[in-house]
Amino acid sequence: MLHGIERDLLPFQRGFSQADIFACLEKLKRVQGIELAGLISIHFTKGKGSAAPLFALNPEQLERCNGFLSALSQLDSIVPLPDLHCILCVSSAFDRPLLLRETSVPILSVSKERYNRKVVLIPRLWKEEREILFPHISFNWNEKIEKALWRGSPTDGPYGFFDWDCRPRARLALSARHHNALIDAAFIASTALNAYMTQWLKNLHLFSSFIPPEQQATYKYLISLDGKSSSSSFEWQLFSQSLIFKATSSRIEWFYHALLPGVHFIAFTPNGQDVIEKILWAKTHDREAREIAEAGYFFAMHNLLDEDAFVYLHLLLHQYAKLLR
């Protein structure tokens, strides 16, 4: 996965200065809608970090900012970090064309579109208890419920009156109504919808209760679908020893390029038209399905634990520091 560091930093091999970072921030401040981008100027010097948001952060963004600073401090206490000045994005993604056009230095983020050459990917180290969940969501394959499961919010696009059912997450929830013996897919309560659309979807029985990861892992098949950005559940799903069905997407995170469809997970089309067919294949090819689930679990246990994420971030920041004049 270290090739990902080289790939992400390749566009900046000529180097950049702190003056370039300040100039980039000033240009970005003038772009319409930048207030929601969750950009933060991060300084890390002599083992201490500080953050200067471009605009006020919401509670979730503030938590991510503090989590990143905490991760830097923990990492520096193990292996000292170089002095750094970087721009951190704590929103879902940094992919808007207008923003990218004004960006001349690396932006650190957990997710991006595959061909975004301005974003450098970092692991999701927002929460200190990140790894605590992983070892406790693995269940024996033969004891799992033989059904596919998905829970999530309607965050994969605007849900308007006319075309809400074209959204991938909505398609999946609607499909589950007609194939309830194979799949349990539903929305959870969300502020992403207005009151009218919330009631409309409730009338169609597309809402259900939240299911924690520990309970989701009791299902033999789990579904991963992008929302506003890449699916944040995909990482922990790989630890579940369940077979993951992941929608094909151009959005990536730091470890995605090391995974192979058909080896570590099963891919299906973005609109979900073939997901039922893929689930039926898994039910009739249980041995092959289990092998793929175990390969995904093996990958996660050897590449996605905290130690691995910290090593990746350490190497990335050292390479970044070499480019910072």
Summary of the structure (lengths in Angstrom):
residues: 325
radius of gyration: 20.6
end to end distance: 26.2
largest distance: 60.0
contacts: 1008
relative contact order: 0.15
helix: 43%
strand: 19%
